[in-house]
Amino acid sequence: MPDPKPGPDDEQAAASANGQPQFTWVPGSTGTGPVPSPGLDWQALLEALAAGGLLDGDPDEQDAVAGEEQAAVAEGRMSAPLLPGQAGALAVEHMPPGPAQAGWLAAAAAETASLDEYQLAGVAIAARQLASWATAAELAAVAQITARAAAADSKIGLGRDGRPARVCRDALGQVSLALMLTGHSATAWADLAVTLAWRLPETGAALAAGMIDLARARVIAEATGVLGEGAARAVEAKVLPEAGRQTTAQLRARLRRAVIAADPGGAERRRQDAERQAKVSLYADDDGTATLAGAGLPAVAAAAAMARITAIARAAKAAGQAGGLDLHRARVMLGLLLGTLPYIPPPGGAPEPQPPGGDAGPGGGDPGSGPLAGDGTGSSRPGPDGRGGHGPGGPDDGHLGDRPGPRDQDAPPGDGLDDNAPGDGADDGDPGDSPHGGHENDDGEGDGWPGTGPVPPWPGLGAIPPALARPAVPDGRPVPGLLDVTLPWTTLAGLSTAPGLLGRIGPVTAAQARQLAAAAGTDPAAQRRIIITNPAGQAIAVTRIPRRTRDGPGKARDHPVSVRDGPDPARDHPPPGAGLVGRITLTITADTIRQHTTTRPGPPAGPGPPARAAGPGPPSGITAAALRAAATAQDRAQDQAAADAAAGGCAHHAQSLAYRPPPRLREHVIARDVTCRHPACRQPAWRADLDHTLAYEDHGRTCSCNLGGACRRDHQLKQHPRWKLEQTQPGHFTWTTPAGRTYTTTPDTHPV
């Protein structure tokens, strides 16, 4: 096989339609071709070159062709032989996925610096094919794990085709730990594996052959999951041939049409059922922001809501407020929900709109109190504290935001209503699939907002009236539905910039954590606690932060201590964020306690820990109260640690004879574990069961050495007869799977 790169005078060298050279294969000519390399399948290379149309020549004319090529070599009209990776780069995309393709792909990847763009594209295609083949192998193994686990359970069993009747907890537990997946992800992965192995075998075969990738296989499985098996396979047969040549957004749109056509009545029933499952979700983004999304909403109502948000956002832009339309939409949505949407003046020179019938609205026509903001509650002009007002409610028919602002000439009709439509918007499988060709909410506004200047002020946090707030729950659980904030004591005291944690969001910056702590500090109903940790952030003690302050000799009353150490907020309206934070948790290390406290001089006051006084640091407020409480709790923890050391293990100092742990023990175990003790689970320990590792009825102690957080799913997995869980020392858990594999988890850490 001569080198495919002809010299400048070789006019007989043929080129393919892509401008790539074609090869002529002459039996026995491997010595004149690419440099041989052990471990590579050369026959696979030749077959792939032929499949790609890169082998040329009539077999009856091979002698003449060979003579011409030898003459070209002798005259210096042929370039140096190709390296194996360079030859493989031209062929590897035409190979079936498997060991031969993997070998040639590795050789090509080693030569990427010498490859042209055509060859590099071929390497990328082959890498995706090989990844699909490997993923299919992984899913096949997972499918067999589910089948073996089901066969071992007499209550589940297998169908005639070997399919598990259902995916059991045993299988999910093994998949979760083997691949380190959460319970939800393990369930989805096992379901996909079973689907591709038995329900949609052609899709599974296409994945193994590299015709489609994982994203497309998942789209097909999810879209057809609502159909019966026969109808699902009919839809599969319709869409699969073109699936590899479509983006996942195009494939999803085609699947939606095919699924509706296959069962129109079922599609309508599913829509109605989905609307009954509507919900609002909150989750964290990677850049410290968050996404608040409604799912399962009635499509028409959601479109109408988007139209109203867009109209108010346009009014804000028309009034000269800085920012792009997307930013204004986000501010309007939050302002409407929180009831703190700032006042939106009319465009320059335009009269303020009036409600129908000439009613000037609340305030008797005073332009400072008219219904010109977007919360539908009357005046929302900024109050004296800079937040939105809380004036009397009234109809918002005259609200400026309800009327579309001036549109730019190039704004498409109805824009803002179709952005991110299902099947037509951003895609999670392929980057750049948006049909808009740019930002998915680009309305053609052309406002030139660069996004680099100061962000306009966001609406205030507002307040939750006491009548709407749910009551506190016992045993240290946060108030359901309210915010749960954790931050280091040093962050609150302004001594560090370590991040905090916000429940359901995750890490937040120090500034955000302090903002939430300020809201909790002005709310007398918020729970307050402090966790003492070792240097690694693992909890060693937990206690409540007292609120009681003395007004005079012998008198005490409940008093909220502000974290701002400043004047109390005005009493004629709720403080910023009142009622939003259900619990605030401060964390502090033992070293920090020693650094910021000193022992008072004088004779000992009898048994017990020495009295302490606040040292350097904030002299008052929640920081000082937390420091005092932490010092006392640390002394108590040191006494317990000494007793454990003397006993050669757990001294069962906090043991209870009852089945249910008392509040102090419960809070300690929750603070120690932080999350469910399954290595792949992140459910908060306060939401989980406090499980006896050795069952209580088997003489297991209600003690920290025999208790651990376990969500209901993993609690039931631990009780499965093929599984075993041990707590080798307090907070250290070892899981043993039916396969004999072991996985160990240790106490989680807190931000310090």
N, C-alpha and C positions, 0 to 999 in steps of 0.2 A: 504493500500500500504506500505509494509515494507520498511525499509531503504535499499537503493541499495548497500551499502558498506558492504559486508560480512566479517565475522571474519576470522582469519587465518585458522581455522579448517573447514570452511564451503566449502567443495569441490563440493557441488551441485549448488553453485551459478553460473549461466550462464553468459558468456561474449559475447559481440557483436564482429563483425569483426574488429571494431576499438579498441577493448580492453576495451570498456566501459561496465559497468554492465547493465544487463537488469532487468526490473521490472516485478513483478507479481501482477496483480491487483485483489484484492479480494473484492467483494461488502461489504460495511460496514466497511472496514478496515482503513478509513481515520485517525482514531485516532492513529494508529501505524506508520503513514507515516510522511511526512514533517509537521512542526509546522504550524497549520492553521494561515492564515493572512487575515484580512478583506479586501474586495475590489478586491481580485484576483479571476479570473474565473478558478475554479478548473476543470470544465468539459473541458475547452479548454486545460488545462495542460495534462489531460489524453489523449485527442485526439491527441495532439502533440507528446506525448510519443509513442503512438501507431503508428503514421505516421513515426516516426523515428526508428521504430523497437525496441524500448526499453521496450515494454510490451511483456511478454512471458508467456507460459503456456496454457494447454488445459482446457477449461471451465469445462469439465467433471471430471477433476482431481483437481479442486480448493480446495475441502475439504482436500484432502491429502496434497496438497501444503501448505494450511493454517496451518495444524497441524504441519508440519515440521518447518515452520517459527516460530510458537509459541514456539516450543521446543527450537529452536535456540536462541530466545530471553531469555527464562528462563535460559538457560545454559550460557548466556553471549557471545554467538557466533555472535551476531548482534551489529553493532556499533550504536552510538547515532543517533537519527532522523536527517534528513537533514533540513537545513533552507530553507524557500521558495525560496530564491534567488538561492541556490545551485541546487534545483530541477528544477527551471525555466531555469537555464542556460543550462541544458541538453535538454530542450524541446522547448525553445523559437524560435529557427531557423526553427522549423517545423510548427509553427503557421502561419495562414494567417495574413497579416498586418491588424492592427486595434486596437481598445481599449484593447482587451484582451492581445494582444502581447505587447502593450505599458506598461500595468500593470506589466506583468511578466518581461519585459526588465528592468523596473525600479527596481524591486526586485533583479534581477540578478546583475545589475550595482552596487547596494549597497553592494554586497558581492564579488566584483572582487578580493579582497585580498585573499579570501579563495578558489578561483576557480583554477582548473588546466588548462593547455593549451588547451585541447580539449574543455572545457566549455567556455573559453575566446574566442576561435575562433567562437563558436556558438553565443556568445553575439555580436561579431562584425558583423557577417552575419545578425543577426536579426536587428541590428541597421541600417544597410544599407537598408534592406527591409522596415523598418518603415519609413525611410527618403524618400524612393521612394513613398510610399503611401501618405505621407504628401505633397510631391511635386506635385503628381497627383491631390490632392485636391486643392492646390494653383492654378495650371494651369486650373483646371475646373472652379474655380471662375473667373480667368482672362478671360477665354473664354466667360463666361456669361456677364462680363462687356463689352467686345467688342460687343457682340450681342445686349445688351441693348442700348449701345450708337449708334450702327448702326440703330436699330429700331426707335430711336428718331430722326434720320435724314432722312427726306423725300427723299434726294438725294442719299441715300445709301441703306437702307433697308436690309431685310433678304431673303435668299433663301427658297425654299420649306421645306428643312430640318432644318430650323432655323439657318443656317450658315450666318454670316454677309457677305455682298457682298465684303467688304474690311474692313480693320482695320482703323478706322478714328482717327483724331487728338484728338477728345474728349476722346475716350477710352485710347489712348496712354498717354494723360495727366493725367488721373485718375490713371492708372497703375504706371506711373512714380513717382507720388507723394506718392501714397500709399506704394509702395515698395522702394522708394528712388532710382530709377534707372535713368540713363541718357536716353536721347531720343533714342539713338541707342540701348541700352540694353532693354528699354521698348518695342521698335518695335520688336526686336528679340524674347522677351518673349511672347508677344501677338501673334506673328506669330506661335510660337511653340504651344501655347495653342489652337489656332484655328485648327492647323494641327492635333494635337492629339485628338481633340474632334470630328472632322468631316472627315478629309481627311484620317488619319491613325488611326482609332479607336482601332484596335487591338494592336497597339503599346502603345496607351494610356492605354488600359486595362492591358497590361503586366506591365506597370510602376506602376499602382495602385495596382497590385497583388504582387509587389516586385520581379517579375521575372527578370526585368532589372532595371537599375538605370537611373538617369537623363542623364549621359554622353552617354550611349548607345541609349537612346531614341532620343537624339539630333542628334547623328550620323546618325541614320536611317532617321530622318526627313530631314536633310540637304542633304544626298546623293540622296534621292528619290525626292527631290524638283524640279529637272529638268525634271521629267517625267510627263506624264499625269496621272490623278488619277487612272485609271484602271491599267496601267503599274506599278505605284507606289505601289499599293496594291498587285500586283503579286510578286514584289520584296520583299515587306514586309513579305508576306507569306513564301517566300523561306528562308529568313535569320532569322526570329524572333524565331523559335524554338530553335536554338543554340546560340542566341545572349547572353543570360545570362551566358553561359559557355565559352565565348570568351573574350579576352581582347578587348578594343576598337580599338587597332591597327589591330588586326585580323578581327574584324567586319568591319572596314572601308575598308580593302583590299577586303574582300568578297563582300561588297556592290559595290565597284568600278567595279569589274568584272560583277556582276549581272546587274548593270545599263548599262554598255556598251553592254552586250549581249541583253538587252531588247530593245535597240535603237542604233544600231551601227552608222547609218547615223547621228543621233542627237549628238552622242558623238563626231564625227569629227567636226560637225558645232560648238559645244560648245567649243571645243579646239580652233578653229580659232577665235571665238568671244572673248574668254578669253585672247588670245594674243593681241587683239586690246585694251583690258582694262589693259594692263601691267602697273605697277607702281612701284615706289620705296618708301618705308615707313621708317620713323624714329620714334622710340619711346624709352622711358626711361626704364631702368632696375632698380631693387630695390637697387642695390649696388653702385649706382652712375655712372654706365657705361650706354651705350646705344646700341641699336640694329638697324642696317641699313640693310634692307632686300629688295630684289626685288621680286615681285609677278607677276604672269601671264606671265613670260618670256617663250620664246620658249625653250622647254626642251633640244633640242640638243645644242642650243647656250649657254644655262646656263651650261650644262655639259662641253662644251668646255672651257668656262670661268673658271670653277672650275679647269679643268685640267691645264690651264695656270697659275692660281694662285698657284696651288700645285707645279708645276714645278719650279716656281721662289722661292717658300718657301723652297723647297728641296735644291735649289742652295745656299740659305742663310745658311741653316744648314750645307751643305757640306763645306762652306767656314769658318765654325767654329763659327758662330754667335750663342750666347746662346739662349735657348728657345726651346719649343716643336714645332711640326709642325703646330698645330692649331694656336699658337701665331704668327708664321711666316706668315701663311695664312692671318690672320687679318691685320698684318702690311703691307703686300704686297697689299692687297685690298685697304687700305687707301692711301698708297703711290701712287698706280696707279691712283686713282681718284683725289688726290690732286696734282699730278705731282711732288711729293717730295720724291719718293722712294729713300732711301740711296743707295750709291754705293755698289754693291755686287762683291767682288773679286772672282776670280776663286778658286777652291780648291787648297790646298797647292801643289806647284810644277807644276800645270797645266798651259799651255800657255793661254794667253787671247784670246778668240775667235775673229775671224775677220769676217766681212760681206762677203757674197759670192762675188767672182770675185777679191779678194785680196784688196778691198777698205778698207783702215784703218779707214774710217769714219771721222767725223768731228775732226779736230785737226791734220790732217796729220800724223796719226799713233801714236801721243802722248798718251801713256797709261793713262795719267791723264785726257784725254778728250774723250776716246772711248765710244761707246754706250754699257756700261756695267751695266746700271741700268735698273729698270723696268718700267720707265714711257713712253718709246717709243719716247722721245723727245731729244735723244742724251745724253750728259753728265749729270749725276745727282750726281757727287761727291759733298760732302759737301762744301758749299761756305765758305767765310770768317766769316759769322755769324753763322756757324754751321748748316745751313739749306741746303736742296738740291739745287744744282745749277740750273740755268735756261739758259743753253747754247742753241745754235741753234739746231733746230730739225733735225732729220734724220731718216732713216729707222732703225728699231731695229732688223734686221734679224740676226745680230751677237750677240744679247743680251744674256748674259749668262743665264738669267732667263728663256729664251724660251726653254732651253734644260734641260731635266730632270737630276737632280743630281743623284749620286749613290744611288741605292735602297738597303735597308737592305734585307737580305736573306728571312726574314719572312714577308715582305710586300706583301699583296695579290695583284694579277694582277688587274690593273684598279682601285686601291684604291683611294679614294678621290672623286670619281664620283658618288657614290651611297649613300653617307652619307646623312641622313635626307631625304631620298626619300619619297614623299607623300605616306602615308599608310604603310610605313615600318620604320619610324623613331620614334622620340620622340612623346609621346602621351599626350594629355592634360587631359585625363580622368583617367588613371591609372598610378601611378608612377612605374617606372621600366619596362615599356613595350618595351623599345628599344630592337630590335632583336640582337643588337651587344653585349649585355650582359655587357656593360660597357659604357665608354664614346662614344657618338654617332659619333664622328669624329676620333675615335681611328683607326689608320692605321696600327697598329702592328709595329710602328717604334721602340719601345723599347729603346728610347733615355734616359730614366730615368730622364727627366726634372721634378724636384720636384715642381716647381711652387712657391717656397718660396724665391728665390733669387731676386736680383734687376731685374726689367723688362727692357729689352733692349730699347733704345730710340725709341719713335714712330716718324713717319714722321712728318715734320713740317706742319703748317697750310696752307702754300702756299698762293696764292693770286688769286683774281678774277679780270681779266683785266677790266678796265672801260667800254670797248665795250660790255662786257657780263653782267654787272650789270644793273638792272632795275632802272629807275629813282625813286626818292623819291616821296611820295604821300602826299597830304596836310592833315591838321587837325590832326597831331600827329600819324597817322598810320605808323607802321613800313614798311620798304621797303619789298615788297613781295618777298619771297624766301630767304631773308637774315636772319641773326641771330638777335634775339631780346633778349637783356640781361638786367636783373634787379638785383641790388645788393645794400645792405645798404652802405651809405656813410662811416660809421665807418669801414666796411670791406675794402673798397677801400683805406681808409687812414691808414690801418694797425692797427686800434685800437680794432678790434674784429675779430673773426673767424666765424661770422654768415654766413650761406649759402646764395647764390644768386639763381636766377631763370633764366633758359634758355628756351625760347619759344619752344614748342613741346617736350621738355625734362622734364622740371620741376626743382626741387631743384638740385643745384650743389654745390660742396664744395667751400670754400673761395678761395682756390688756383686756381680752375678752373674759378671762377668768375673774379678774377684779371687778369688771362691770357686773357680772352675775353675783359675785359675793356682795357687792354693794346693794343689789336688789334684795338679797336674802337678809342682810343685816338690818334693813329697815322694815322687815316683815316679822312681826312677833310670832306668827304661826309657823315659820320655817324651822325645821329640825336642824340642830347644830351638833356636830360631833368632831372629834379629833382622833386620828389613828397614829400611834407611835410605831415607827418602823426601825429596822436595822439599817445599816448603810446601803444595802442592796435594795431597799424599798419594801421588804417583806414585813407584814404587820406582826408586832409582838404584843400590842395592847390596843384597846379602843375604849373611849369614854365619851360621855356627853359634855358639851360646853355649857356651863350654867349661865343663866340670864339674870338671876336675881341680884339687884343692887339695893343698898340701904339708903333710905331717905333721912333717917335719923336714928338715934339710939333705940335699939330694940325693934325698929320698924323695917320691914322689907316688903317689896312689891315687885311684880314682874315688870321688866323694862327691857325693851329691845335695845341692844347695844349696837350702835352704828359702826360699820367697818371704816367709815370715813373719818371718824374721830372729829367730827365737825358738828355744826348745828343740825337740829332735827329738820326734816323737810316740812314744808308748809302743811298745815292741818286742814286746809280747805279743799284738798283734792288728794287722791291716792299718791303715795310716793312712787318714784319710777320703778316699774316692774313689780309692784306689790302683788302678792298672790301667785307669782309665776314660779318661784323657786320653792320646791317642796322640801329639799334637804341640801345643806352645804356640809361638805366634809373637808377638813384640813388634815394634811399629813405632815409629820415632823419626825426627824430622826433623833435617836437618843443623843447623838453628838451635838445636834443643834440645841437640844434642851440644856445640856451641860454648858454650852457656850453662852446661853442667854439667861441662865439662872444662877444664883449664888445662895449658899447656905447662910442663914442668919446666925450671927454669933450668939453665944449664951449657953447656959446649961441645957442638957437634953431635957425634953419635955416628956420623958417616959418612953415606953415602947412605941414602935411605929416609925415611919419615915420622918426625917428631919423637916422642919418647916422651911419653906423656900420663899424667896422674894424675887420679883422681876428684876433682871439685870439690864444690860443694854438692850435697846430696841424700843418699840412703841410702848408708851407708858399706860395706855388705856385702850378701850375698845375690845373688839373680839380677839385681836391678836394677843393681848395680855391675858384675857380670860382663858383663851385656848392654851397658852403657855403654862399657866398655873395648873389647869386640869391635866395637861400632858405630864407635867413633873410628878404629880401625885400618882397617875396611872403607871408611869415608868417605875416608880419605886415599888409599886405593888407587883409589877411584872418581874422585877429583879428578885423579889422574895420568892415568887413562884418558880423562877428558873433555878434558884439555889435549892429549893425543895426537890425539883425534878432531878438535879444532879446528884443530890444525896440519895435519892431512891434508885438511881441507875436507869432512869427512864421517866415516864410520866408518873408524877406523884398523885395524879387524879385530884388535884387541889380544888378544881371547879366542878367535879363530878356531881351529877344529879341522879337520884334514885328513880326519878320519873322517866317516862318514855320521851316526853317532849322536853327539850332543853329549855332552861330558864332564859330570860332576855339577855343577861350578861354573857352567858355561854354562847348563845346564839349569835350575838353581835361579834364576839371574838372569832368564831369559826368563819362567819361570813367575811369579816375583814381579812382573815388569814388566807382564805381560798380565793376570794375576789370573783372567780367564775366557777362554773361546773367543772368537776375534777376529771372529766373525760379530756384527754390531751387535745382533741380537735374541736372542743366545744367552747363557745364564748358567751353562753347564757350567764347573766349575772347571778352570783351565788344567792343574793337576796330573793331572787325570783325562783330559785330552785328548791327542791326538797333538801332538808338536812338529814342525810341518810346515815344509818348505823352501818359501818363497814362490816362488822360482825353483827348479825341481826340481834335485836334486843331480846327476842324470844330465845335466842341461843346464848344468853348471858352476856351479850354485848353491852358495854358500858355507854351511858349517856355522858360522854366526856370528849374533850377536844381530840384525844388520841384515837377515838373511834367514830367521829362524826366528820362528814364531808359534804360539800354541796354537790348535788346531782340533779340535773334537770329531769323532768319526768321520763323523757325518752331514754336517757342513759341510766337512770335509776332502774328502769325495767330491764335494760340490757344487762346490768350488773346481776340481776336476779335470774338471768337465763342459765339453765343448767350446764351449758357448754362454756360459760365464761367464769372468770375468777377475778376478784378484786381484793387487794390487800393494802392496808395502811401500815407501812413498815415503821414509820415514826410519825408523830403528829404533822399532818399536812403533806406527807409524801405517800403517793398512791401508785401502785403497780397493777396494771391491767394485763391479764393473760388471755389471749384469744383461743378459739378452738384449734387453731393451727399450731399452738404452742409459742407464738410470738409474744414478747412482753414489751410493754410501753409504760414509761414512768413519767409522772408529772409531779412537780414540786410547787410550793406556794407561789402564787402570782405576786406581782409587785405593784406598788402604788407610785404615783409621781412624787418625787422628792427633790 
